[in-house]
């Protein structure tokens, strides 16, 4: 069973989907193309076949394309508003995209989406197919650029990274690396917001006439744990997750007690940041449980592991309901305003 994953950064969703990109409900579908827009390889061929030749005809109106360009075309018959064509190959001089240009392309895709006021973008693992780009560099660039953008911008609500279904062991390994990278960048970027909330709560407490040293110490311990997470390069160790979740639960309760005089909208925004990071941690734990379960090949899976998976799924669903509720409340304030 292939499980899609959703992580949160800055209020936006960063999804890892195992799906045909042409079937994803999104405003923008990204195609990795050559300078002649032949749409003959991998994902671009699928987009051409599903969306009709109108996509290629429209895209070819753009002349003099070079590697690193990003152009917009009609989406043809696809359920999207636009197709963004990221130029990653030049067959004439046999050149492909390099690491710096890949980062530039990703930024152009996101900035173009922002300029066009789209709410969602779906993209493939750019330059890991026909372009022959080293997928480890692609993973790093894609996750870090998207993560950094979502942390600073709330205009695009959802970015979906569409990976191929796991049919080959090499592809499965690459997909696992993508999952791990998205997970890590989501937690790290969201930690910046959590760190700010912890520091704010700490300052508010210290300004009181009577300082509860036990609470201050717990806050400072939480800050130390967050700083240690920021140094992680390979992924979050599952054994650290319970303590991190305790920190978030403690912070969630504390924010309500020390900031009761703040505007309700600010309350809701802070609640949402804490809840989003909680779901990121539970997603991380669930992914590790699923990896462990897969080792048993579906037979004689330990009961405690099955219960851990069930509990993690319940927590994710419960937290998601809370996030949906907060979003509804925030939307009502905007509509009233």
C-alpha positions in Angstrom: 0.0 0.0 0.0 1.4 3.4 -1.0 0.8 6.2 1.5 0.8 9.8 0.6 2.3 12.2 3.1 1.4 15.7 4.1 3.7 18.0 6.1 3.2 21.7 7.2 5.4 24.7 6.7 4.3 28.2 7.6 0.6 27.3 7.3 1.0 25.7 3.8 1.0 22.0 3.0 4.0 20.2 1.5 2.7 16.9 0.1 4.5 13.8 -1.1 2.2 12.0 -3.5 2.5 8.7 -5.2 0.3 9.6 -8.1 0.2 10.4 -11.8 0.7 14.1 -11.8 -1.9 14.6 -14.5 -4.6 13.4 -12.1 -3.8 15.7 -9.3 -6.3 18.5 -8.5 -4.1 21.6 -8.6 -3.8 25.0 -10.2 -0.4 24.4 -11.8 1.2 21.2 -13.2 5.0 21.5 -13.8 6.6 19.7 -16.7 10.3 19.2 -17.1 11.1 19.9 -20.8 13.8 20.5 -23.3 14.5 23.7 -25.2 12.4 22.5 -28.2 9.4 21.5 -26.0 9.3 18.0 -27.6 7.5 16.7 -24.5 8.8 13.3 -25.4 10.2 12.0 -22.1 8.9 10.8 -18.8 6.4 13.1 -17.1 6.3 15.6 -19.9 5.1 12.9 -22.3 2.3 11.9 -19.8 1.3 15.6 -19.6 1.2 15.8 -23.4 -0.9 12.6 -23.7 -3.4 13.6 -21.0 -3.7 17.2 -21.8 -3.6 17.2 -25.7 -1.2 18.7 -28.2 -2.7 22.2 -27.4 -0.2 22.3 -24.5 2.8 21.8 -26.7 1.5 24.2 -29.4 1.0 27.0 -26.9 4.3 26.4 -25.2 6.2 26.5 -28.5 5.1 30.1 -29.0 8.0 30.9 -26.7 11.2 31.2 -28.8 14.9 31.1 -28.0 14.5 29.0 -24.8 17.5 28.1 -22.8 18.1 25.7 -19.9 16.9 27.4 -16.7 13.9 29.1 -18.3 10.3 28.6 -17.0 7.4 29.3 -19.3 3.6 29.1 -19.0 1.2 27.4 -21.3 -2.5 26.4 -21.4 -3.3 23.2 -19.4 -5.3 21.8 -22.3 -7.6 19.0 -21.1 -6.0 18.7 -17.7 -7.8 19.7 -14.5 -5.4 22.6 -13.9 -5.2 26.3 -14.9 -1.7 26.3 -16.3 1.3 24.1 -17.2 4.7 25.5 -16.2 7.4 24.2 -18.4 10.8 24.0 -16.6 13.6 23.9 -19.3 16.1 21.3 -18.1 17.6 20.0 -21.3 19.2 21.2 -24.6 19.5 18.4 -27.1 21.4 20.5 -29.7 24.4 21.0 -27.5 23.8 18.1 -25.2 23.6 20.2 -22.0 21.5 19.5 -19.0 20.6 21.5 -15.9 23.3 22.0 -13.2 22.7 22.3 -9.4 22.7 26.2 -9.3 20.3 26.4 -12.3 18.0 23.8 -10.8 17.6 26.0 -7.7 16.9 29.0 -9.9 14.3 27.1 -11.8 12.5 26.0 -8.6 12.5 29.6 -7.3 11.1 30.8 -10.7 8.3 28.2 -10.6 7.3 29.4 -7.1 7.6 33.1 -7.8 5.6 32.7 -11.1 2.9 30.9 -9.1 2.9 33.7 -6.6 2.6 36.3 -9.4 -0.3 34.4 -11.0 -2.0 34.1 -7.6 -2.3 30.4 -7.8 -3.1 28.4 -4.6 -1.5 25.0 -5.5 1.3 23.6 -7.5 2.1 20.0 -8.4 5.6 19.2 -9.7 7.6 16.0 -10.4 11.1 15.2 -9.1 12.6 17.7 -11.6 15.7 16.6 -13.4 15.8 13.0 -12.1 14.4 11.4 -15.2 15.4 12.2 -18.8 17.7 15.0 -17.8 19.9 12.5 -15.9 20.6 14.9 -13.0 22.0 13.4 -9.8 18.8 12.7 -7.8 20.5 13.3 -4.5 21.2 16.9 -5.5 17.7 17.2 -6.9 16.2 16.0 -3.6 18.2 18.5 -1.6 17.4 21.4 -4.0 13.7 20.7 -4.3 13.0 20.2 -0.6 15.1 23.2 0.6 13.9 25.7 -2.0 10.2 24.8 -1.5 10.6 24.6 2.3 12.3 28.1 2.4 9.6 29.6 0.1 6.7 28.2 2.1 8.1 29.5 5.4 8.3 33.0 4.0 5.2 33.1 1.8 1.6 32.1 2.5 0.2 32.9 -1.0 0.7 29.3 -2.2 -1.3 27.0 0.1 -0.2 23.7 -1.2 2.8 22.3 -3.1 2.7 18.6 -4.1 5.7 16.6 -5.0 4.5 13.8 -7.3 6.8 10.7 -7.2 6.6 7.6 -9.4 5.0 4.5 -7.9 7.4 2.1 -6.3 8.0 -0.4 -9.1 11.8 -0.7 -9.0 14.0 -1.0 -5.9 16.2 2.0 -7.1 13.1 4.1 -7.5 11.8 3.0 -4.1 15.1 4.1 -2.5 14.9 7.5 -4.2 11.3 8.0 -3.1 12.3 7.1 0.5 15.0 9.7 0.3 12.5 12.3 -0.9 10.1 11.4 1.9 12.9 11.8 4.5 14.0 15.1 3.0 10.5 16.6 2.9 9.9 15.5 6.5 13.2 17.0 7.7 12.9 20.3 5.9 9.3 20.7 7.1 10.2 20.1 10.7 13.2 22.4 10.5 11.4 25.3 8.8 8.4 25.0 11.1 10.7 24.9 14.1 11.7 28.5 13.5 8.1 29.5 14.3 7.9 27.2 17.4 11.2 28.6 18.7 9.8 32.1 18.4 6.7 31.1 20.4 8.8 29.4 23.1 11.0 32.5 23.4 7.9 34.8 23.5 6.3 32.7 26.2 9.5 32.7 28.2 9.8 36.5 28.0 6.1 36.9 29.0 6.7 34.7 32.1 9.8 36.6 33.2 8.0 39.9 33.1 5.5 38.7 35.7 6.0 39.8 39.4 6.3 36.1 40.4 8.3 33.9 38.1 7.6 30.2 38.0 11.1 28.9 37.7 9.9 25.3 36.9 7.9 26.5 33.9 10.8 28.7 32.7 13.2 25.7 33.0 10.8 23.5 31.0 10.6 26.1 28.3 14.4 26.4 28.1 14.7 22.6 27.9 12.3 22.7 25.0 14.5 25.3 23.3 17.5 23.1 23.7 15.7 20.2 22.1 14.6 22.4 19.1 18.2 23.6 18.6 19.4 20.0 18.5 16.8 19.2 15.8 18.1 22.0 13.7 21.5 20.3 13.6 20.0 17.0 12.2 21.1 16.3 8.6 19.8 12.7 8.0 16.4 12.7 9.7 14.7 12.9 13.1 15.5 10.0 15.5 12.1 8.4 16.4 13.1 8.2 20.1 13.2 12.0 20.3 9.7 12.5 19.1 7.7 11.8 22.4 9.7 14.6 24.2 9.2 17.0 21.3 5.5 16.3 21.3 5.4 16.9 25.1 7.1 20.3 24.5 4.4 21.2 21.9 1.6 20.1 24.2 3.1 22.1 27.1 3.6 25.2 24.8 0.0 24.9 23.5 -1.4 25.1 27.0 1.0 27.7 28.1 0.2 30.1 25.3 -3.4 30.2 26.3 -2.5 31.0 29.9 0.1 33.7 29.4 -1.4 35.4 26.3 -5.1 35.5 27.3 -5.2 39.3 26.6 -4.1 38.9 23.0 -6.5 39.1 20.1 -8.3 35.9 19.3 -6.8 35.8 15.7 -3.3 35.8 17.2 -4.3 33.0 19.5 -5.6 31.0 16.6 -2.5 31.6 14.5 -0.2 30.4 17.3 -2.4 27.4 17.9 -2.1 26.5 14.2 1.7 26.6 14.3 1.9 24.3 17.2 -0.7 21.9 15.8 1.1 21.8 12.4 4.4 20.9 14.0 2.7 18.2 16.0 1.3 16.6 12.9 4.8 16.8 11.3 6.2 14.8 14.3 3.4 12.3 14.2 3.9 11.8 10.4 7.6 11.2 11.1 6.9 8.6 13.7 4.3 6.9 11.5 6.7 6.7 8.6 9.3 5.0 10.8 6.6 2.5 12.0 5.6 1.8 8.4 9.2 1.2 7.4 9.6 -1.2 10.3 6.3 -3.0 9.4 7.5 -3.5 5.8 10.4 -5.6 7.1 8.0 -8.3 8.2 6.5 -8.6 4.7 3.0 -8.5 6.0 3.4 -11.6 8.2 3.7 -11.9 12.0 3.8 -8.1 12.5 4.2 -7.4 16.3 1.0 -6.3 18.0 2.8 -3.3 19.6 3.9 -2.1 16.2 0.3 -2.4 14.8 -1.0 -0.5 17.8 1.7 2.2 17.4 0.6 2.7 13.7 -3.0 2.8 14.7 -2.3 5.3 17.5 -0.2 7.6 15.2 -3.0 7.6 12.5 -5.6 8.5 15.1 -3.4 11.3 16.4 -2.9 12.6 12.9 -6.6 12.6 12.1 -7.5 14.2 15.4 -4.9 17.0 15.0 -6.0 17.5 11.4 -9.5 18.1 12.6 -8.2 20.7 15.0 -6.3 22.4 12.2 -9.4 22.4 10.0 -11.4 24.0 12.8 -8.7 26.7 13.3 -8.7 27.4 9.6 -12.5 27.7 9.6 -12.4 30.2 12.5 -9.6 32.2 10.8 -11.6 32.3 7.6 -14.7 33.6 9.5 -12.7 36.5 10.9 -11.4 37.4 7.4 -15.0 37.3 5.9 -16.3 39.4 8.8 -13.5 41.9 8.3 
